[in-house]
Structures are given as C-alpha cells and as structure tokens.
Amino acid sequence: MAFTFRGGIHPDYMKERTSASVIVSDMPKPERVVLPLAQHIGVPCQALVKVGDRVLEGQKIGDCESGLCAPIHSSLTGIVKAIETRWHPNGTKVLSVIVEGDGTDDKVELTPFEGEIDDLSPEEIIDRAREAGIVGMGGAAFPLHAKLRTALDRRVKTVIVNGCECEPYITADHRAMVEYPRFIMMGAALIRRCLGVDDVVICVENNKPDAIATLRATCDGSGISVQELPTKYPQGGEKQLIRAVTGREVPPGKLPMDIGCAVFNVDTCASLYRAVFRGQPLIKRVVTVSGSAVANPANLLVRIGTPYQDLFAYCGGFSSDPYKIINGGPMMGTAQHSLETPVTKNTSALLAFAENGGEETILDDSACIRCGRCVSVCPMRLQPTRLYECAVVERFDECAKLNVMDCIECGCCSYTCPSKLYLVQAIRMAKRSIPKEGAKK
C-alpha cells in the first residue's frame, strides 16, 4: 500500500531537457583533478601521498585511522602537484590533493569478488564498501560502511532504495535506473545480504515510467519489489519516503533506524555492486548539467575532482551569461562562486541559470503577511515563519524548543512564501548556531 506525507509542493520539474539524454561515459579526461580530503560526513582524510608522487587511477590517496571516514581515491593517473586548500562545494576551503594527468591509462589492479552474494559475510561487504570509499550519493555523503554497520547492529527490518529524485532539473538517478538497473538491483541485494532483511523496496516517482518498467523487469524474481509513488516534492526525503512507503513516521529527534528502516540511494547501490564485483572504488559519478544558461544540457559520467568549468565546456558552454551556478538542485543546492570548484562524491547536478530567467524574484523590505502557506507545505510539520522570526533576532533557544533541528532544509517554505523571505537561510543559520551556543554554555 502506498501512503503519502503531509505538506510538500509541486514545482515545475524542468527535467525534459535531460530525462531522455543517455549518460555520456566517454567524456575526455581532465588535465588535472582537485580531490578534497573531506567529501563525507565525519573526520576529514589525511593525505597518504606527497607532492611529486606519481599516483594511479583508483589508488587510495587519503584515509583516516580513527573516526567516521571514507577513503579518497585518485580519479586520474598522474603526478601530485600540490596538497593545499582549495574551494569546496560547501563554500569553504578544505585541504585537497591536486593531481595533474600524465596522459597514461595506468590503473590500480582491481580485485573483484568472483563468488555468489550468499558467499559473502556482512563483514566482507562492509569492508569492501569502506575500502571503495562509498558514501551516500543522494546528497548526504554519509559513509556507507558506517551506515551498514549501524543498521546491522540495530537489526533494521526494512530497506528502502531511493530512486525518487524529486528535485527539479536533476535526472542523474533517472538515467542510472534506465541504463544500469542490474547494478542497482545487485547492490540492493548486497545490502539485503549484509543486513539479513527480507523487505527491500525500490521507490520511484510516477513521472519516471521508463525507469519503473526497466527496474520491474530487472527485479522480477529477485525478491526485491519496485514501488511507484505519486510525484510530489520532497518525496525523496528519508522521513517522507518512509511515511509514503510504510505508513510509519519517524518521531522528532529520531532517525529512520529507530523505527526499523534504512534508506539508500540508487546510485549508492550501484557503486556498492561495482566495489564488490568489479573491485572499483568510487572515483566517478553521474552528474546532470542543466539550467537555462547551459547550451547543451546533458548527463555526464564524471571523474571525481573534475573542475566545474570542464563540465560546462563539454556541454557547449553558456548560451547566456549565468547569474547563478548551483551545486545540486535548485531547492536544496548550494550557490557556487568559482568554476574551479571540483565535483565531489555527492555532486548530483550542476546548474547554471541565466539572468532574468524567472528563477528568483527578490523583494526589498518584505515582511511576513501571516498567510500560513509555509506551515501548510512543511513536510516536517514545523512553523517556518516562527522559526524565522526567532532566528533573525538570534533567539536560538526558542528555535530549539520549536524543533528547528528536525528541519530538512527542503525549501518548500521559501518556495511558497509570497513575501520571498529567506526562511531556509534563517533556519539553517539557527541549526548551525545551536551547537555553538550549547558549547559556550
């Protein structure tokens, strides 16, 4: 039975320009890659190489012996030219390894597993996930091995594979489901084996009928089901997806595993399959390049660390001067200020919007008119307008009492606000300030 969740919106999805575009897998190698040592939630990696070293494609160049971490591998064969701070998509500068290609195709020798899934133990699957440096590729970038370990210890009963991809413009997961459904199905089967669960369901919104049909044909007889869900944003949010599939709700302050569920992105599953059965670390990912300022939008299989400018150049450059570039989707993505910023493991899209393209209208001296739209669309049942009022005057203790930490920053409130208030930005500021205030006290 398919349920739904309270709130949500129906923005123009703007996927038409790339939804039928086959993934370009032969994009030319970049001259150099910039590999941030922090591409995951947790402790940044420490460099395992030094300037002047020659590294091979697939070679581990960053890791950490303790703490929550996912190793970093070189996506290019070449020479380490520098280890220095460079721009990260999150807007900060982080320590990065810069590798300049030497024009060769030398690679690390792969060690794929050659048996059957049932021959693998949970520990072996978790170890291979870690060594491949796999993180959640839907945006969170939480190390997969840690998530599997926690789910195993908590005895999760239901695994949900997230193929909703509800943000406008992005079609990377859509094309992955159409073009390599077997990788996704096999990755989901590996997770099922690791966690010892019977209930595994792949969820896809009904605006992707080709992906649904392909997955159902692929999963037939595998014991993995495919659930078609109504199209609504943010259907791909973990808590909203669990509600839509199981009817269960994650209580405030709790996690999906507290009610026996674990959610994994479809491309995360495909990456786990490649890690186990092909021995491939996570050094490439599919990125949707789109937006009103992009000449030829496309879905590209990109080496991690490739500068943004290379992606836009491959897509024919800009058809008009962009006034905003976003890493991710227009609802939850992060505005960028440099084309030298690299693609990271959780970069699902790169969007460029033309000036006066209608994507944004800014009102001066605006104020809340108490219309209540933000409250009605909030999928977490919060009070965005009240949170905003408290955040702008730095009453973060009040924000905490109003459960601001439960906000998933989906942007529904800002999207519907007729006054164009910076609701999400204010709430985000409060969420970041509360731990700091607690530390001071």
C-alpha positions in Angstrom: 0.0 0.0 0.0 1.3 3.4 -0.9 0.8 6.3 1.6 1.8 9.9 1.3 3.1 12.6 3.6 1.7 15.8 4.9 2.7 19.0 3.1 5.0 19.2 0.1 4.8 21.1 -3.1 4.6 20.5 -6.9 7.2 22.7 -8.5 7.9 22.7 -12.3 10.2 19.8 -12.6 12.1 21.0 -15.6 13.6 17.6 -16.4 12.6 17.5 -20.1 16.0 18.6 -21.5 17.9 15.7 -19.9 15.5 13.0 -18.9 16.0 11.2 -22.3 19.7 12.1 -22.6 21.9 8.9 -22.4 24.7 9.2 -19.9 27.9 10.3 -21.7 30.5 7.9 -20.5 33.4 8.9 -22.7 33.9 12.5 -21.6 37.6 13.5 -22.1 39.9 13.2 -19.2 40.5 16.5 -17.3 44.1 17.8 -17.4 44.0 17.8 -13.6 41.7 16.9 -10.7 41.2 18.5 -7.4 40.4 16.0 -4.7 39.2 17.4 -1.4 40.1 15.3 1.6 36.7 16.0 3.1 34.0 14.5 0.8 31.9 12.9 3.5 30.2 13.5 6.9 32.8 12.9 9.6 36.5 13.2 10.0 38.5 14.6 7.0 41.0 12.2 5.5 44.7 12.6 5.9 46.8 12.6 2.7 48.7 9.3 2.1 50.8 10.9 -0.7 53.2 13.8 -1.0 53.9 16.4 -3.7 55.9 14.8 -6.5 54.4 11.3 -6.1 53.0 9.5 -9.1 49.6 8.1 -8.4 47.5 5.7 -10.4 43.8 5.8 -11.2 42.0 4.1 -8.3 44.9 4.5 -5.9 43.9 5.4 -2.3 45.4 8.9 -1.6 43.5 9.8 1.6 42.3 7.9 4.7 42.0 8.2 8.5 42.7 5.5 11.0 40.1 6.7 13.5 36.7 8.3 13.4 33.9 8.4 10.8 35.7 8.4 7.5 35.5 7.3 3.9 38.8 6.9 1.9 39.6 9.1 -1.1 41.0 7.6 -4.3 42.7 9.3 -7.2 40.4 9.5 -10.3 43.3 10.2 -12.6 46.8 8.8 -13.2 49.5 11.5 -12.9 51.7 13.5 -10.6 50.7 15.1 -7.3 51.4 18.8 -8.0 50.2 20.2 -4.7 48.4 19.5 -1.4 46.8 22.7 -0.4 43.4 24.3 0.5 41.0 24.7 -2.4 37.4 25.7 -2.8 34.8 23.0 -1.8 31.2 23.0 -3.0 30.1 23.8 0.6 31.6 27.3 0.2 34.7 26.7 2.4 38.3 25.9 1.6 39.5 22.4 2.5 42.8 20.6 2.2 42.9 19.0 -1.3 45.2 16.8 -3.3 45.8 18.2 -6.9 46.8 15.6 -9.4 48.0 16.5 -12.9 47.4 13.8 -15.5 50.4 12.3 -17.3 48.4 11.1 -20.3 48.7 7.4 -19.5 46.0 4.9 -18.7 47.7 3.0 -15.9 45.3 1.9 -13.1 45.5 0.1 -9.8 45.0 -3.6 -10.3 41.4 -4.5 -9.3 40.4 -7.4 -7.0 36.8 -8.2 -7.7 34.9 -10.8 -5.8 34.1 -13.8 -8.0 31.7 -15.8 -5.9 27.9 -15.5 -5.2 26.3 -12.9 -3.0 25.4 -15.6 -0.4 29.1 -16.5 -0.1 29.8 -13.0 1.3 29.6 -12.3 5.0 28.2 -8.9 6.3 31.7 -8.0 7.4 33.1 -8.6 4.0 30.5 -6.4 2.4 31.1 -3.6 4.9 34.8 -3.8 4.5 34.6 -3.6 0.7 32.2 -0.6 1.0 34.7 1.2 3.2 37.8 0.4 1.1 35.9 1.7 -2.0 35.2 5.0 -0.3 31.5 4.8 -0.9 29.2 7.5 0.6 25.6 8.3 0.3 25.3 9.7 -3.2 21.9 11.3 -2.9 23.5 14.3 -1.2 24.1 13.4 2.5 27.5 11.8 1.8 27.3 9.7 4.9 29.9 6.8 4.7 28.1 3.7 3.5 30.2 1.3 5.7 29.2 3.1 8.9 25.5 3.2 7.8 25.5 -0.5 7.1 27.3 -1.2 10.4 24.7 0.7 12.4 21.8 -0.8 10.5 23.2 -4.3 11.2 23.6 -3.6 14.9 20.2 -2.0 15.1 18.6 -5.0 13.3 16.8 -3.0 10.7 13.9 -4.8 9.1 13.0 -2.7 6.0 15.4 -1.4 3.4 14.2 1.4 1.0 16.2 2.2 -2.1 15.5 5.8 -3.0 15.0 6.5 -6.7 12.6 9.3 -6.4 14.9 12.1 -7.4 12.2 14.7 -6.8 14.3 17.9 -7.2 13.7 19.9 -10.4 16.2 19.6 -13.3 18.2 16.6 -11.9 18.0 13.3 -13.9 21.2 11.6 -13.0 19.4 8.8 -10.9 16.7 8.6 -13.5 19.2 7.7 -16.3 21.0 5.3 -13.9 17.8 3.4 -13.3 17.1 3.2 -17.1 20.7 2.4 -18.2 22.1 0.1 -15.5 19.2 -1.3 -13.5 21.0 -4.6 -12.8 23.8 -2.8 -10.9 21.2 -1.1 -8.7 19.3 -4.4 -8.2 22.5 -6.3 -7.3 23.7 -3.5 -5.0 20.3 -3.7 -3.2 20.7 -7.5 -3.0 24.2 -7.0 -1.4 22.6 -4.7 1.2 19.9 -7.3 1.8 22.5 -9.9 2.4 24.5 -7.7 4.7 21.6 -6.7 6.9 19.8 -10.0 6.7 16.4 -8.4 5.8 13.6 -9.7 3.6 11.8 -6.5 2.9 13.7 -4.5 0.2 11.8 -2.0 -2.0 13.0 0.4 -4.7 10.9 3.5 -4.8 10.4 5.7 -7.9 8.1 8.6 -8.6 5.5 8.0 -11.3 7.0 10.8 -13.5 9.7 8.2 -14.5 7.6 5.4 -16.1 10.6 4.1 -18.2 12.7 3.7 -15.0 9.8 1.9 -13.2 9.3 -0.5 -16.1 13.0 -1.2 -16.5 13.5 -1.9 -12.8 10.5 -4.1 -12.5 11.7 -6.2 -15.4 15.1 -6.4 -13.9 14.0 -7.2 -10.4 11.4 -9.8 -11.4 12.1 -13.0 -9.4 14.8 -11.4 -7.2 12.6 -10.8 -4.2 13.1 -7.0 -4.5 10.0 -5.0 -5.2 9.6 -1.7 -7.1 7.1 0.8 -5.6 5.6 3.5 -7.8 4.9 6.7 -5.8 2.9 9.9 -6.6 5.1 12.7 -7.8 5.5 15.3 -5.0 8.4 17.3 -3.6 10.2 16.3 -1.3 9.3 12.7 -1.8 12.9 11.8 -1.8 13.5 12.9 1.8 14.2 10.0 4.1 11.4 10.6 6.6 8.9 11.5 3.9 9.8 8.4 1.8 9.4 6.1 4.9 6.0 7.6 5.5 5.0 7.2 1.9 6.1 3.5 1.7 5.4 2.1 5.2 2.9 4.5 6.7 5.3 4.8 9.7 6.6 8.2 10.9 10.0 8.9 12.3 9.4 10.7 15.7 11.0 14.2 16.2 14.7 13.9 17.1 14.9 10.3 15.9 16.4 8.6 12.9 14.9 6.1 10.4 16.7 3.2 12.1 14.8 4.0 15.3 11.7 2.6 13.6 13.5 -0.2 11.8 14.1 1.4 8.4 17.2 2.3 6.4 17.2 4.3 3.2 19.9 4.1 0.4 20.2 6.0 -2.9 20.0 4.0 -6.1 23.5 5.1 -7.3 24.9 4.2 -3.9 23.7 0.7 -4.5 25.2 0.6 -8.0 28.5 1.8 -6.5 28.4 -1.0 -4.0 27.9 -3.5 -6.7 30.9 -2.1 -8.6 33.0 -2.1 -5.5 32.3 -5.8 -4.7 32.0 -7.5 -8.1 34.4 -5.2 -10.1 36.8 -4.0 -7.4 36.2 -0.4 -8.4 36.5 2.4 -5.8 34.2 5.4 -6.1 36.1 7.7 -8.5 33.3 8.6 -10.9 29.7 9.5 -10.7 26.8 10.7 -13.0 26.2 14.5 -12.9 23.3 16.3 -14.6 24.5 19.6 -16.2 21.5 21.8 -16.9 19.8 25.1 -16.4 18.6 28.0 -18.6 22.2 29.2 -19.2 23.6 25.9 -20.4 23.9 25.5 -24.2 23.5 21.7 -24.4 22.3 20.1 -21.1 23.5 16.5 -20.6 24.1 13.7 -18.1 27.8 13.1 -17.8 29.8 10.3 -16.1 32.4 12.5 -14.5 35.7 11.8 -12.6 35.6 13.0 -9.0 37.7 16.1 -8.8 36.9 17.5 -12.3 36.5 21.3 -12.2 33.1 22.7 -13.0 34.4 24.6 -15.9 35.3 21.3 -17.7 31.7 20.1 -17.4 30.2 23.3 -18.8 32.8 23.4 -21.6 31.8 19.9 -22.6 28.1 21.0 -22.7 28.9 23.8 -25.2 29.5 26.5 -22.6 26.9 29.1 -21.7 24.2 30.2 -24.0 23.9 33.4 -22.0 25.8 34.8 -19.0 24.9 32.9 -15.9 24.0 34.9 -12.8 23.8 31.9 -10.5 25.5 28.5 -10.5 24.3 25.8 -8.1 25.8 22.5 -7.0 22.8 20.2 -6.6 19.2 21.0 -7.2 17.5 24.5 -7.2 15.6 23.6 -4.0 18.4 22.3 -1.7 21.6 23.0 -3.7 24.4 25.4 -2.8 25.2 28.5 -4.9 28.8 28.5 -6.2 31.2 31.4 -6.9 34.0 29.6 -8.7 34.2 27.4 -11.8 37.4 25.9 -10.4 35.5 24.2 -7.7 35.6 20.4 -8.2 32.9 17.7 -8.5 32.7 15.7 -5.3 31.2 12.3 -4.4 27.8 13.8 -3.7 27.5 16.2 -6.6 24.4 15.0 -8.4 23.9 18.1 -10.6 25.5 21.3 -11.7 23.0 24.0 -12.7 23.6 27.4 -14.3 20.7 29.9 -14.6 20.6 32.9 -16.9 19.9 36.4 -15.6 16.2 37.4 -15.6 15.4 33.8 -16.1 12.5 33.9 -13.8 14.1 31.6 -11.2 14.1 34.2 -8.4 12.4 37.4 -7.5 13.8 39.4 -4.6 11.6 41.9 -2.8 13.1 44.7 -0.6 11.7 45.4 2.8 9.4 42.4 2.8 7.6 41.1 5.8 5.6 38.1 6.8 1.9 38.6 6.0 0.7 35.6 8.1 -0.7 33.7 5.2 0.3 30.4 6.7 1.5 28.9 3.4 4.9 27.9 4.8 3.2 26.0 7.6 0.8 24.1 5.3 3.6 22.9 3.0 6.2 22.0 5.6 6.7 18.2 5.4 8.1 18.1 8.9 5.1 19.9 10.5 7.2 22.8 11.7 6.4 26.6 11.9 8.8 28.1 9.4 7.6 31.7 10.0 8.0 31.5 13.7 11.4 29.9 13.4 12.4 32.7 11.0 11.3 35.4 13.5 13.4 33.8 16.3 16.4 33.1 14.1 16.8 36.7 12.7 17.0 38.0 16.3 19.3 35.2 17.4 16.8 33.6 19.8 18.2 30.2 19.1 17.0 28.7 22.3 13.4 29.4 21.1 14.3 27.8 17.8 15.5 24.6 19.6 12.2 24.4 21.5 10.4 24.6 18.2 12.3 21.6 16.9 14.4 23.5 14.4 16.9 20.6 14.2 14.1 18.5 12.5 14.1 20.8 9.5 15.4 19.0 6.4 16.0 22.3 4.6 13.9 21.2 1.6 13.0 24.8 0.7 9.2 24.3 0.5 8.6 27.2 2.8 10.7 29.7 0.8 9.2 28.4 -2.5 5.6 29.3 -1.4 6.3 32.5 0.6 4.7 35.4 -1.2 7.0 37.8 0.7 10.1 36.0 -0.5 11.5 35.8 3.0 14.8 33.9 3.4 13.2 31.3 5.5 15.5 28.4 4.8 18.6 30.5 5.2 17.5 31.8 8.6 16.6 28.3 9.8 19.9 27.0 8.5 21.7 29.7 10.5 19.8 28.7 13.6 20.7 25.0 13.2 24.4 25.8 12.9 24.3 28.2 15.8 22.6 26.0 18.4 25.5 23.6 18.9 27.9 26.6 19.2 25.6 28.2 21.8 25.5 24.9 23.7 29.3 24.7 23.7 29.6 28.2 25.1 27.2 27.4 27.9 
